[in-house]
Amino acid sequence: ASPSLESDNGYESENALFSWVGVIMYLPSEDTDPTGSRREFITESFKDQYCTLVRRVGKKYGIMCHWAKIEVSDDPKDANGGVAEDVRARFGPRVVAAYNDARKAYDPRGV
């Protein structure tokens, strides 16, 4: 188990078993994708297809897409609508507030 508040298993017992699966979608550099179309396609695929699939299949097992890497929305029509609600429900208001405080401190311009 991880002591990190943002860890999916941070609240489990010390004897808990867990797994992390990483799906890497490499983004091309500007040299190989000067128009940015391939980069945009990969980004949209990650956001709209991969994360949507993980949310649908993973709900039953407590699996989450890497929520810190996507633009979350509370709009149910958005492909990632409901992610913010899922994160709040899973980690609780204290963890979400701590994350937002750190984000404001280290990324005040929201880059």
ChimeraX commands (.cxc) that place a marker at each C-alpha (Angstrom):
marker #1 position 0.00,0.00,0.00 radius 0.5
marker #1 position 1.09,3.55,-0.63 radius 0.5
marker #1 position 1.05,6.29,2.00 radius 0.5
marker #1 position 0.26,8.89,-0.68 radius 0.5
marker #1 position -3.18,10.45,-0.33 radius 0.5
marker #1 position -3.57,10.47,-4.12 radius 0.5
marker #1 position -2.73,6.80,-4.46 radius 0.5
marker #1 position -5.61,4.55,-5.39 radius 0.5
marker #1 position -4.55,2.30,-2.57 radius 0.5
marker #1 position -3.40,4.84,-0.01 radius 0.5
marker #1 position -6.18,3.86,2.34 radius 0.5
marker #1 position -5.70,0.08,2.09 radius 0.5
marker #1 position -4.02,-2.09,4.70 radius 0.5
marker #1 position -0.26,-2.67,4.57 radius 0.5
marker #1 position -0.90,-6.17,3.24 radius 0.5
marker #1 position -3.08,-5.07,0.32 radius 0.5
marker #1 position -2.10,-6.13,-3.17 radius 0.5
marker #1 position -2.45,-3.74,-6.06 radius 0.5
marker #1 position -1.30,-3.28,-9.60 radius 0.5
marker #1 position -0.59,-0.31,-11.82 radius 0.5
marker #1 position -0.95,-0.60,-15.57 radius 0.5
marker #1 position 0.49,2.13,-17.73 radius 0.5
marker #1 position -0.69,2.87,-21.24 radius 0.5
marker #1 position 1.69,5.22,-22.97 radius 0.5
marker #1 position 0.58,7.20,-25.99 radius 0.5
marker #1 position 3.65,8.94,-27.34 radius 0.5
marker #1 position 3.17,12.41,-28.76 radius 0.5
marker #1 position 5.23,13.32,-31.81 radius 0.5
marker #1 position 7.54,16.30,-31.70 radius 0.5
marker #1 position 6.91,19.41,-33.76 radius 0.5
marker #1 position 9.70,18.27,-36.10 radius 0.5
marker #1 position 7.77,15.17,-37.15 radius 0.5
marker #1 position 4.28,16.67,-36.83 radius 0.5
marker #1 position 4.54,20.32,-37.91 radius 0.5
marker #1 position 0.78,20.83,-38.21 radius 0.5
marker #1 position 0.07,19.23,-34.84 radius 0.5
marker #1 position -2.68,17.05,-36.32 radius 0.5
marker #1 position -1.17,13.74,-35.17 radius 0.5
marker #1 position -0.56,15.14,-31.69 radius 0.5
marker #1 position -4.17,16.37,-31.50 radius 0.5
marker #1 position -5.48,12.99,-32.71 radius 0.5
marker #1 position -3.51,11.10,-30.05 radius 0.5
marker #1 position -4.56,13.52,-27.31 radius 0.5
marker #1 position -8.22,13.23,-28.27 radius 0.5
marker #1 position -7.93,9.43,-28.48 radius 0.5
marker #1 position -6.54,9.34,-24.95 radius 0.5
marker #1 position -9.20,11.65,-23.61 radius 0.5
marker #1 position -12.24,10.46,-25.51 radius 0.5
marker #1 position -11.60,6.77,-26.09 radius 0.5
marker #1 position -9.10,5.39,-23.60 radius 0.5
marker #1 position -10.31,7.26,-20.51 radius 0.5
marker #1 position -13.96,6.64,-21.40 radius 0.5
marker #1 position -13.27,2.91,-21.74 radius 0.5
marker #1 position -11.32,2.79,-18.46 radius 0.5
marker #1 position -14.14,4.59,-16.64 radius 0.5
marker #1 position -16.80,2.26,-18.03 radius 0.5
marker #1 position -14.93,-1.02,-17.49 radius 0.5
marker #1 position -13.11,0.05,-14.35 radius 0.5
marker #1 position -16.07,1.28,-12.33 radius 0.5
marker #1 position -16.79,-2.24,-11.07 radius 0.5
marker #1 position -13.18,-2.80,-9.97 radius 0.5
marker #1 position -12.28,0.67,-8.69 radius 0.5
marker #1 position -10.00,1.36,-11.66 radius 0.5
marker #1 position -9.39,4.98,-12.61 radius 0.5
marker #1 position -7.77,6.69,-15.55 radius 0.5
marker #1 position -4.83,8.92,-14.60 radius 0.5
marker #1 position -7.11,11.79,-13.63 radius 0.5
marker #1 position -4.30,14.29,-13.10 radius 0.5
marker #1 position -3.40,14.06,-16.79 radius 0.5
marker #1 position -6.77,14.90,-18.30 radius 0.5
marker #1 position -8.94,17.96,-18.43 radius 0.5
marker #1 position -11.85,17.05,-16.18 radius 0.5
marker #1 position -15.35,18.36,-16.52 radius 0.5
marker #1 position -18.60,18.15,-14.59 radius 0.5
marker #1 position -20.53,18.30,-17.88 radius 0.5
marker #1 position -22.19,14.87,-18.41 radius 0.5
marker #1 position -22.10,15.46,-22.20 radius 0.5
marker #1 position -18.32,15.80,-22.14 radius 0.5
marker #1 position -16.32,12.61,-22.73 radius 0.5
marker #1 position -14.74,13.14,-19.30 radius 0.5
marker #1 position -17.87,14.46,-17.65 radius 0.5
marker #1 position -18.16,12.97,-14.22 radius 0.5
marker #1 position -14.41,12.44,-13.71 radius 0.5
marker #1 position -14.25,15.27,-11.17 radius 0.5
marker #1 position -17.23,13.77,-9.33 radius 0.5
marker #1 position -15.59,10.31,-9.37 radius 0.5
marker #1 position -12.34,11.74,-7.99 radius 0.5
marker #1 position -14.17,13.61,-5.21 radius 0.5
marker #1 position -16.15,10.49,-4.30 radius 0.5
marker #1 position -13.09,8.24,-4.33 radius 0.5
marker #1 position -10.59,10.40,-2.46 radius 0.5
marker #1 position -12.80,12.74,-0.46 radius 0.5
marker #1 position -12.84,16.52,-0.09 radius 0.5
marker #1 position -9.67,16.69,2.07 radius 0.5
marker #1 position -7.48,15.07,-0.59 radius 0.5
marker #1 position -9.04,17.06,-3.44 radius 0.5
marker #1 position -8.54,20.31,-1.49 radius 0.5
marker #1 position -4.89,19.42,-0.77 radius 0.5
marker #1 position -4.32,18.64,-4.45 radius 0.5
marker #1 position -5.93,21.92,-5.54 radius 0.5
marker #1 position -3.89,23.87,-2.96 radius 0.5
marker #1 position -0.67,22.31,-4.27 radius 0.5
marker #1 position -1.71,23.00,-7.85 radius 0.5
marker #1 position -2.37,26.68,-7.03 radius 0.5
marker #1 position 0.99,26.96,-5.26 radius 0.5
marker #1 position 3.10,25.26,-7.93 radius 0.5
marker #1 position 1.08,26.16,-11.04 radius 0.5
marker #1 position -0.54,29.52,-10.28 radius 0.5
marker #1 position -1.14,30.26,-13.99 radius 0.5
marker #1 position -2.85,26.92,-14.62 radius 0.5
marker #1 position -0.43,25.79,-17.29 radius 0.5
marker link #1:1,2 radius 0.2
marker link #1:2,3 radius 0.2
marker link #1:3,4 radius 0.2
marker link #1:4,5 radius 0.2
marker link #1:5,6 radius 0.2
marker link #1:6,7 radius 0.2
marker link #1:7,8 radius 0.2
marker link #1:8,9 radius 0.2
marker link #1:9,10 radius 0.2
marker link #1:10,11 radius 0.2
marker link #1:11,12 radius 0.2
marker link #1:12,13 radius 0.2
marker link #1:13,14 radius 0.2
marker link #1:14,15 radius 0.2
marker link #1:15,16 radius 0.2
marker link #1:16,17 radius 0.2
marker link #1:17,18 radius 0.2
marker link #1:18,19 radius 0.2
marker link #1:19,20 radius 0.2
marker link #1:20,21 radius 0.2
marker link #1:21,22 radius 0.2
marker link #1:22,23 radius 0.2
marker link #1:23,24 radius 0.2
marker link #1:24,25 radius 0.2
marker link #1:25,26 radius 0.2
marker link #1:26,27 radius 0.2
marker link #1:27,28 radius 0.2
marker link #1:28,29 radius 0.2
marker link #1:29,30 radius 0.2
marker link #1:30,31 radius 0.2
marker link #1:31,32 radius 0.2
marker link #1:32,33 radius 0.2
marker link #1:33,34 radius 0.2
marker link #1:34,35 radius 0.2
marker link #1:35,36 radius 0.2
marker link #1:36,37 radius 0.2
marker link #1:37,38 radius 0.2
marker link #1:38,39 radius 0.2
marker link #1:39,40 radius 0.2
marker link #1:40,41 radius 0.2
marker link #1:41,42 radius 0.2
marker link #1:42,43 radius 0.2
marker link #1:43,44 radius 0.2
marker link #1:44,45 radius 0.2
marker link #1:45,46 radius 0.2
marker link #1:46,47 radius 0.2
marker link #1:47,48 radius 0.2
marker link #1:48,49 radius 0.2
marker link #1:49,50 radius 0.2
marker link #1:50,51 radius 0.2
marker link #1:51,52 radius 0.2
marker link #1:52,53 radius 0.2
marker link #1:53,54 radius 0.2
marker link #1:54,55 radius 0.2
marker link #1:55,56 radius 0.2
marker link #1:56,57 radius 0.2
marker link #1:57,58 radius 0.2
marker link #1:58,59 radius 0.2
marker link #1:59,60 radius 0.2
marker link #1:60,61 radius 0.2
marker link #1:61,62 radius 0.2
marker link #1:62,63 radius 0.2
marker link #1:63,64 radius 0.2
marker link #1:64,65 radius 0.2
marker link #1:65,66 radius 0.2
marker link #1:66,67 radius 0.2
marker link #1:67,68 radius 0.2
marker link #1:68,69 radius 0.2
marker link #1:69,70 radius 0.2
marker link #1:70,71 radius 0.2
marker link #1:71,72 radius 0.2
marker link #1:72,73 radius 0.2
marker link #1:73,74 radius 0.2
marker link #1:74,75 radius 0.2
marker link #1:75,76 radius 0.2
marker link #1:76,77 radius 0.2
marker link #1:77,78 radius 0.2
marker link #1:78,79 radius 0.2
marker link #1:79,80 radius 0.2
marker link #1:80,81 radius 0.2
marker link #1:81,82 radius 0.2
marker link #1:82,83 radius 0.2
marker link #1:83,84 radius 0.2
marker link #1:84,85 radius 0.2
marker link #1:85,86 radius 0.2
marker link #1:86,87 radius 0.2
marker link #1:87,88 radius 0.2
marker link #1:88,89 radius 0.2
marker link #1:89,90 radius 0.2
marker link #1:90,91 radius 0.2
marker link #1:91,92 radius 0.2
marker link #1:92,93 radius 0.2
marker link #1:93,94 radius 0.2
marker link #1:94,95 radius 0.2
marker link #1:95,96 radius 0.2
marker link #1:96,97 radius 0.2
marker link #1:97,98 radius 0.2
marker link #1:98,99 radius 0.2
marker link #1:99,100 radius 0.2
marker link #1:100,101 radius 0.2
marker link #1:101,102 radius 0.2
marker link #1:102,103 radius 0.2
marker link #1:103,104 radius 0.2
marker link #1:104,105 radius 0.2
marker link #1:105,106 radius 0.2
marker link #1:106,107 radius 0.2
marker link #1:107,108 radius 0.2
marker link #1:108,109 radius 0.2
marker link #1:109,110 radius 0.2
marker link #1:110,111 radius 0.2
view
